[in-house]
């Protein structure tokens, strides 16, 4: 979450050129840093993609300002095409490099597929923007064509036929999800956020289908399949009910009972059998055995339960304050919203130190619960729908301008993605040395500490503003300082972290991501941890 937001371009009538240029400069700094570290033909593709995305972003910003975009996007931000376009390609590059260094050819190829898929999805989004821009921007089309030609040529000689088909499958799923979800959920995403979120869901859905069709004994860790099935299952359940409630009033008791019954049917009749086919075990028994396997896990579960109760008490307390307030539009202040960041930090750090696999599964379960409760709130499902609408409305800001409330889900994703995304076979045998040892802490540092401190200090003590924004220099500097202190504390309490004197790279990575937080208008809870993860992995 950001601390202060600049007014949207549509409100001021002027483009966000200064902040967009600064944001683009930060992204190019990340791209060139990864390019200098990896330095192969795939990194050249990433540079070419960044150049064309930079040009296309201005065209899409103009469409948003004129109201000429095909779908209704979130209007309190720019398009965000450049920072979103680079996440999957850069993540694939650093994943390939890391797995290659530890001699894991399967995940090395997997990293290449991730990079190629990210480039394909980003190129498609760019072509979409150029196709609806009037008049047609000739120079931008030429640059995009050249960059696309280079990327397609290199990938054509790098991917096998099966991998090319896999990339095209993800692209096809992405196209359909865009048409469905952006129509059903107007004003919930910017183009960049849609690219990032729907691109990730499309890739996960394709991986789940691929692994389901080629299931064999001991083909993977049940923990990984659990994440895939839960995320894809919850998305498909949402699409099913969104389509169904077009023809029904979702707020009645009959519809609510039907919702709960169909959720049980889909869960017990589709999701659990699907997971059973993949892990070759009873999913419920496996989950119970997993959660209570050791005494440490029991202690962690009890501790997390107490923190969850504390978070609920904060929400109820704020609701009580609103009830006693004379203003009907009482909103929780920024500092109060940051309480949840502190609670999440207190949740994740013990999990990372003592049992990362348990944290992996617990975060997956928590994500499923959050998504389910959002369905209940969105569809006004009785008996909790209206209560959730009232409680969560306390913590809204302009980024929740659409029908969905996503900021708490983005917070969970930002903290969890560094745990979920890094292949565990590539992090064993002490291979995460130097800055890479901080990869699991990327969400804690970028969002839990950095963004929280920047928001509090920037809104209370900041006076010097970054050009083109209302973010403050003081907020950014205290954010960097707080993250450095956090790294020192991690060194003290986590004996598995050995930085190997890579302090300059860590400081540079934290500083670049903090600058990105100062200038980006995208959802920073999601974007910042991914960029810090990429830099630390490199």
C-alpha positions in Angstrom: 0.0 0.0 0.0 1.2 3.5 -0.8 1.3 6.3 1.7 0.0 9.2 -0.4 -1.4 9.1 -3.9 -1.0 11.6 -6.7 -4.2 12.6 -8.4 -5.2 10.6 -11.4 -4.4 11.8 -14.9 -8.1 11.9 -15.8 -8.8 14.2 -12.8 -6.0 16.7 -13.5 -6.3 16.7 -17.3 -2.5 16.3 -17.7 -0.6 13.1 -18.3 1.5 11.7 -15.5 4.6 12.2 -17.6 7.1 13.0 -14.8 6.2 10.0 -12.6 5.9 7.7 -15.6 9.4 8.6 -16.8 10.8 8.1 -13.4 9.0 4.8 -12.9 10.3 3.7 -16.4 13.9 4.7 -15.5 13.7 2.6 -12.4 12.4 -0.4 -14.3 15.1 0.0 -17.0 17.7 0.1 -14.2 16.4 -3.3 -13.0 16.3 -4.7 -16.5 19.9 -3.6 -17.3 21.1 -4.9 -13.9 19.7 -8.4 -14.7 21.0 -8.1 -18.3 24.5 -7.4 -16.9 24.3 -10.3 -14.5 22.8 -12.9 -16.9 24.2 -11.6 -20.2 22.8 -14.1 -22.8 20.4 -14.0 -25.7 17.4 -14.2 -23.4 18.5 -11.1 -21.5 18.8 -9.3 -24.9 15.1 -10.3 -25.4 14.2 -8.7 -22.1 15.9 -5.4 -23.1 14.1 -5.4 -26.4 10.8 -6.1 -24.7 11.4 -3.2 -22.2 12.1 -0.7 -25.0 8.9 -1.6 -26.9 6.8 -1.7 -23.7 8.1 1.8 -22.8 6.8 3.2 -26.1 3.5 1.4 -26.0 2.8 2.4 -22.4 2.4 6.1 -23.5 -0.2 5.1 -26.1 -2.2 3.1 -23.6 -2.0 6.0 -21.1 -3.5 8.2 -23.8 -6.3 5.7 -24.4 -7.1 5.7 -20.6 -7.1 9.5 -20.4 -9.5 9.7 -23.4 -11.7 6.9 -22.1 -11.1 4.9 -25.3 -9.9 1.7 -23.8 -11.8 -1.5 -24.7 -12.5 -2.4 -21.0 -13.1 -0.2 -18.0 -9.7 -0.1 -16.2 -8.8 1.5 -12.8 -8.5 5.2 -13.5 -6.5 6.3 -10.5 -3.2 5.1 -12.1 -1.4 5.0 -15.4 -1.4 1.8 -17.6 1.6 0.3 -15.9 2.4 -1.8 -19.0 6.2 -1.5 -18.7 6.7 -2.6 -15.0 4.1 -5.4 -15.4 5.6 -6.6 -18.8 9.0 -7.2 -17.3 8.1 -9.3 -14.2 7.6 -12.8 -15.8 10.5 -12.5 -18.3 13.0 -11.3 -15.6 11.7 -13.9 -13.2 12.2 -16.6 -15.8 15.7 -15.4 -16.5 16.9 -15.4 -12.9 15.2 -18.7 -12.3 17.0 -20.2 -15.3 20.3 -18.8 -14.1 19.9 -20.1 -10.5 18.8 -23.6 -11.5 21.6 -23.8 -14.1 24.2 -23.0 -11.5 23.0 -25.9 -9.2 22.7 -28.3 -12.1 19.0 -28.7 -12.4 18.2 -28.9 -16.1 14.4 -29.5 -15.7 13.9 -26.2 -13.8 16.4 -24.5 -16.0 14.1 -25.2 -19.0 11.1 -24.3 -16.9 12.7 -20.8 -16.3 13.1 -20.4 -20.1 9.5 -21.3 -20.6 8.4 -18.8 -17.9 10.5 -16.0 -19.6 9.1 -16.9 -23.1 5.5 -17.0 -21.8 5.9 -13.6 -20.1 7.3 -12.1 -23.3 4.5 -13.6 -25.4 1.8 -12.3 -23.1 3.4 -8.8 -22.9 3.7 -8.6 -26.7 0.1 -9.6 -27.1 -1.0 -6.8 -24.7 1.1 -4.3 -26.6 -0.4 -5.4 -29.9 -3.8 -5.0 -28.4 -3.0 -1.4 -27.3 -1.6 -0.5 -30.7 -4.5 -2.0 -32.5 -7.1 0.2 -30.9 -5.0 3.4 -30.9 -6.2 6.1 -33.3 -4.4 7.5 -35.2 -2.2 4.4 -35.6 1.2 5.3 -34.0 3.6 4.4 -36.9 6.9 4.8 -35.0 5.7 2.8 -32.0 4.4 0.1 -34.3 7.8 -0.2 -36.0 9.6 -0.4 -32.7 7.2 -3.0 -31.4 7.5 -5.0 -34.6 11.3 -5.0 -34.5 11.4 -6.0 -30.8 8.7 -8.7 -31.4 10.6 -10.0 -34.4 13.9 -10.3 -32.4 12.1 -12.1 -29.5 10.2 -14.5 -31.7 13.4 -15.3 -33.7 15.5 -16.1 -30.6 12.7 -18.1 -28.9 12.1 -20.0 -32.1 15.6 -21.3 -32.0 15.6 -21.8 -28.2 12.3 -23.6 -27.5 11.3 -27.2 -28.4 8.1 -27.8 -30.2 6.4 -28.9 -27.0 7.5 -25.7 -25.2 6.3 -23.5 -28.1 2.9 -25.2 -27.8 2.9 -24.6 -24.0 3.6 -20.9 -24.5 0.7 -20.7 -27.1 -1.6 -22.5 -24.7 -0.9 -20.0 -22.0 -1.5 -17.1 -24.4 -4.8 -18.6 -25.5 -6.0 -19.0 -21.8 -4.8 -15.4 -21.1 -6.9 -14.1 -24.0 -10.1 -15.8 -22.8 -9.5 -14.8 -19.1 -9.0 -11.2 -20.2 -12.3 -11.1 -22.1 -14.2 -12.8 -19.2 -12.7 -11.2 -16.1 -12.2 -7.7 -17.4 -15.8 -7.7 -18.6 -17.2 -9.1 -15.3 -14.9 -6.9 -13.1 -14.7 -3.4 -14.5 -12.4 -0.8 -12.8 -10.6 -3.5 -10.7 -7.3 -3.5 -12.6 -5.0 -1.3 -14.6 -3.8 -2.8 -17.9 -0.5 -3.7 -16.2 -2.2 -5.2 -13.2 -4.5 -7.3 -15.5 -1.4 -8.4 -17.4 0.4 -9.5 -14.2 -2.5 -11.1 -12.4 -4.2 -12.8 -15.3 -0.9 -13.8 -16.9 0.1 -15.6 -13.7 -3.3 -17.3 -13.4 -3.1 -18.4 -17.0 0.3 -19.9 -16.5 -0.8 -21.8 -13.4 -3.9 -23.1 -15.1 -1.9 -24.4 -18.0 0.6 -26.0 -15.6 -2.2 -27.8 -13.8 -3.8 -29.1 -17.0 -0.4 -30.2 -18.3 0.5 -32.1 -15.1 -3.0 -33.6 -14.8 -2.8 -35.1 -18.3 0.7 -36.5 -17.7 0.3 -37.6 -14.1 2.8 -40.3 -13.0 4.0 -41.7 -9.6 6.2 -39.3 -7.6 6.1 -36.6 -10.3 6.3 -33.7 -7.9 5.9 -32.4 -4.4 2.2 -32.5 -3.1 2.8 -29.0 -1.7 3.2 -27.6 -5.2 0.1 -29.3 -6.5 -1.9 -28.1 -3.5 -1.1 -24.4 -4.5 -2.0 -25.0 -8.1 -5.3 -26.8 -7.5 -6.4 -24.3 -4.8 -5.7 -21.2 -6.8 -7.1 -22.5 -10.1 -10.1 -24.0 -8.3 -11.0 -20.8 -6.5 -10.8 -18.8 -9.8 -13.0 -21.3 -11.7 -15.5 -21.3 -8.8 -15.6 -17.5 -9.1 -16.2 -17.5 -12.8 -18.9 -20.1 -12.4 -20.9 -18.1 -9.9 -20.3 -14.8 -11.7 -21.9 -16.4 -14.8 -24.7 -18.0 -12.8 -25.7 -14.9 -10.9 -26.1 -12.9 -14.1 -29.5 -14.8 -14.3 -30.2 -14.9 -10.5 -30.5 -12.5 -7.6 -27.5 -13.5 -5.5 -28.8 -11.7 -2.4 -31.7 -14.0 -1.5 -31.7 -16.8 1.0 -32.4 -19.3 -1.8 -29.4 -18.1 -3.8 -27.2 -18.1 -0.7 -28.2 -21.7 0.2 -27.5 -22.7 -3.5 -24.1 -20.9 -3.3 -23.0 -22.8 -0.2 -24.3 -26.2 -1.6 -22.6 -25.7 -5.0 -19.4 -24.7 -3.3 -19.4 -27.9 -1.3 -20.2 -29.9 -4.5 -17.4 -28.2 -6.5 -15.0 -28.6 -3.6 -15.8 -32.2 -2.7 -16.6 -33.4 -6.3 -14.0 -31.6 -8.4 -11.2 -29.9 -6.4 -10.5 -32.8 -4.0 -10.6 -35.6 -6.6 -8.4 -33.4 -8.8 -5.9 -33.1 -6.0 -6.2 -36.8 -5.2 -5.3 -37.7 -8.7 -2.1 -35.6 -8.6 -0.8 -36.5 -5.2 -2.0 -40.1 -5.1 -3.2 -39.6 -1.5 -6.4 -38.6 0.3 -6.0 -34.8 0.3 -7.7 -34.2 3.6 -5.7 -36.9 5.5 -2.5 -35.7 3.8 -3.3 -32.1 4.9 -4.0 -33.0 8.5 -0.9 -35.1 8.7 1.2 -32.4 7.2 -0.1 -29.6 9.5 0.4 -31.5 12.7 3.5 -33.5 11.7 5.9 -31.9 14.2 5.6 -30.0 17.5 7.1 -26.9 15.9 4.2 -26.8 13.4 1.6 -27.0 16.2 3.2 -24.1 18.0 3.3 -22.1 14.8 -0.4 -22.8 14.0 -1.4 -21.7 17.5 0.7 -18.5 17.2 -0.8 -17.7 13.8 -4.3 -18.3 15.1 -3.8 -15.8 17.8 -2.5 -13.3 15.3 -5.6 -13.9 13.1 -7.8 -13.2 16.1 -5.9 -10.0 16.7 -6.5 -8.9 13.1 -10.2 -9.6 13.5 -10.3 -7.5 16.7 -8.7 -4.6 14.9 -11.4 -4.7 12.3 -14.2 -4.9 14.9 -12.7 -2.1 16.9 -12.6 0.2 13.8 -16.2 -0.8 13.1 -17.2 0.2 16.6 -15.4 3.5 16.2 -17.4 4.1 13.0 -20.6 3.3 14.8 -19.9 5.8 17.5 -18.6 8.4 15.1 -21.0 11.2 13.9 -19.6 10.9 10.4 -21.1 8.2 8.3 -18.1 8.2 6.0 -15.6 7.3 8.7 -12.6 5.6 7.2 -9.7 3.9 8.9 -6.6 6.1 8.8 -3.4 5.0 6.9 -1.6 4.1 10.1 -4.4 1.9 11.2 -4.3 0.0 7.8 -0.6 -0.5 8.4 -1.4 -2.5 11.5 -2.2 -5.4 9.2 1.3 -5.1 7.7 2.9 -5.5 11.1 0.6 -8.5 11.8 1.6 -10.1 8.5 5.3 -9.5 9.2 4.9 -11.1 12.7 3.2 -14.0 10.9 5.8 -14.6 8.1 9.1 -14.2 9.8 8.7 -17.1 12.3 7.4 -19.3 9.4 10.4 -18.4 7.2 12.9 -19.2 10.0 11.4 -22.4 11.4 9.3 -24.0 8.7 9.0 -22.6 5.2 7.1 -25.5 3.9 4.4 -25.1 6.5 4.2 -21.4 5.7 3.9 -22.3 2.0 0.8 -24.4 2.7 -0.7 -22.1 5.3 -0.5 -19.1 3.0 -2.2 -21.1 0.3 -5.1 -22.0 2.7 -5.3 -18.3 3.8 -5.5 -17.2 0.1 -8.4 -19.6 -0.5 -10.2 -18.3 2.6 -9.7 -14.6 1.5 -11.0 -15.3 -2.0 -14.0 -17.3 -0.7 -14.9 -14.4 1.7 -14.6 -11.9 -1.1 -17.1 -14.0 -3.1 -19.4 -14.0 -0.1 -19.1 -10.2 0.2 -19.3 -9.5 -3.6 -22.4 -11.7 -4.2 -24.0 -10.6 -0.8 -24.3 -14.2 0.3 -26.2 -14.6 3.5 -25.6 -14.6 6.4 -22.2 -12.8 6.2 -22.3 -10.9 2.9 -23.7 -7.6 4.2 -21.6 -7.8 7.4 -18.4 -8.2 5.3 -19.3 -5.3 3.1 -19.7 -3.1 6.1 -16.5 -4.2 7.8 -14.2 -4.1 4.8 -15.6 -0.7 3.5 -13.6 0.8 6.4 -10.3 0.0 4.7 -11.1 1.1 1.2 -9.0 3.5 -0.8 -9.1 4.7 -4.4 -7.5 1.5 -5.7 -10.6 -0.4 -4.7 -12.7 1.6 -7.2 -14.2 -1.6 -8.8 -16.7 -4.1 -7.5 -13.9 -6.2 -5.8 -11.9 -5.4 -2.7 -8.4 -6.7 -3.5 -5.9 -4.9 -1.4 -5.8 -7.5 1.4 -5.5 -10.3 -1.1 -2.6 -8.4 -2.8 -0.9 -8.0 0.6 -1.1 -11.7 1.1 0.2 -12.4 -2.4 3.1 -10.0 -2.1 4.2 -11.6 1.1 3.8 -15.2 -0.2 5.0 -15.0 -3.8 8.7 -15.1 -2.8 7.9 -18.4 -0.9 5.9 -19.8 -3.7 7.8 -18.9 -6.8 11.4 -20.1 -6.2 11.7 -23.8 -7.1 12.8 -25.6 -3.9 15.1 -28.0 -5.8 17.1 -25.0 -6.8 17.5 -23.7 -3.3 18.8 -26.8 -1.6 22.3 -27.8 -0.6 23.1 -24.3 0.6 22.8 -22.8 -2.9 21.1 -19.7 -1.6 24.2 -17.8 -0.5 24.8 -14.1 -0.7 21.9 -11.8 -1.5 19.9 -14.9 -2.6 19.7 -15.9 1.0 17.2 -13.0 1.5 14.9 -14.2 -1.3 12.3 -15.7 1.1 12.2 -12.4 2.9 11.6 -10.2 -0.2 7.9 -9.7 0.7 8.7 -9.0 4.3 11.3 -6.4 3.4 9.5 -4.7 0.5 6.0 -4.6 1.8 5.9 -5.5 5.4 8.8 -3.2 6.4 9.6 -0.8 3.6 6.2 0.2 2.4 4.8 0.4 5.9 7.6 2.6 7.2 7.5 4.8 4.1 3.8 5.3 4.5 3.9 6.2 8.1 6.9 8.5 8.0 6.0 10.0 4.6 2.5 10.9 5.7 3.5 12.3 9.1 6.9 13.9 8.7 7.6 14.1 5.0 8.1 17.6 3.5 10.3 17.1 0.4 8.3 15.6 -2.4 9.6 13.5 -5.3 9.0 15.3 -8.6 5.7 14.5 -10.1 4.3 12.7 -7.1 3.1 13.4 -3.5 5.5 10.8 -2.2 8.2 12.2 0.0 12.0 11.9 0.1 11.9 11.4 3.9 9.5 8.4 3.5 11.7 6.7 1.0 14.9 7.2 3.0 13.4 5.9 6.2 12.0 3.0 4.2 15.5 2.1 2.9 17.0 2.5 6.4 14.3 0.3 8.0 14.9 -2.4 5.5 18.7 -2.3 6.2 18.0 -2.6 9.9 15.7 -5.6 9.1 18.4 -7.3 7.1 20.7 -6.9 10.1 18.1 -8.5 12.4 17.6 -11.3 10.0 21.3 -12.0 10.1 21.1 -12.2 13.9 18.0 -14.4 14.2 18.2 -16.6 11.1 21.4 -18.7 11.2 20.7 -20.0 7.7 21.3 -16.6 6.1 24.9 -15.9 4.9 25.3 -12.8 2.8 28.9 -13.5 1.8 29.7 -9.8 1.7 27.1 -9.0 -1.0 26.1 -5.9 0.9 26.4 -3.5 -2.0 24.0 -5.5 -4.2 21.5 -5.8 -1.3 21.6 -2.1 -0.6 21.3 -1.3 -4.3 18.3 -3.7 -4.7 16.5 -2.2 -1.7 17.1 1.3 -2.9 15.9 0.6 -6.5 12.7 -1.0 -5.2 12.1 1.8 -2.7 12.4 4.3 -5.6 9.9 2.2 -7.6 7.5 2.5 -4.6 7.9 6.2 -4.7 6.9 6.6 -8.3 4.6 3.7 -9.3 0.9 4.1 -9.3 0.3 0.3 -9.6 -0.5 -2.0 -6.7 2.8 -1.9 -4.8 1.8 -4.7 -2.5 2.1 -7.0 -5.5 4.8 -5.3 -7.7 7.5 -4.4 -5.1 8.1 -7.9 -3.7 8.4 -9.4 -7.2 11.0 -6.8 -8.3 13.0 -7.3 -5.0 12.8 -11.0 -5.5 14.2 -10.7 -9.0 17.1 -8.5 -8.0 18.0 -10.7 -5.0 17.8 -13.9 -7.1 20.2 -12.4 -9.7 
